[in-house]
Amino acid sequence: MEVSAPEGGKPPELFAETGDGEYVAAPELTDKPAGGRAAFRIALDGPDLPGAGLRLTLVAAGEAIETRVPLDAIRPKS
């Protein structure tokens, strides 16, 4: 998943939880922030996740933003 993130300073962090408030494995920062963008890998292996999507919280530059994302938008197409 690609996000907008400022360059320099502490790397951004992304947290993911299910619709039931359960956290999934910590998303992995795969590309350092460059050009205002950063990339994360979210592991969605294992049993079906409850709920219709994930609540994602991005923390960067001392601020946080939260959004809900449908699982279909995150899961790779087969």
Sequence and secondary structure as in RCSB ss.txt:
>XXXX:A:sequence
MEVSAPEGGKPPELFAETGDGEYVAAPELTDKPAGGRAAFRIALDGPDLPGAGLRLTLVAAGEAIETRVPLDAIR
PKS
>XXXX:A:secstr
 EEE  SSSS  EEEEEETTS B S  EEEEEEETTEEEEE    SS  SSSEEEEEEEETTEEEEEEEEHHHHS
   
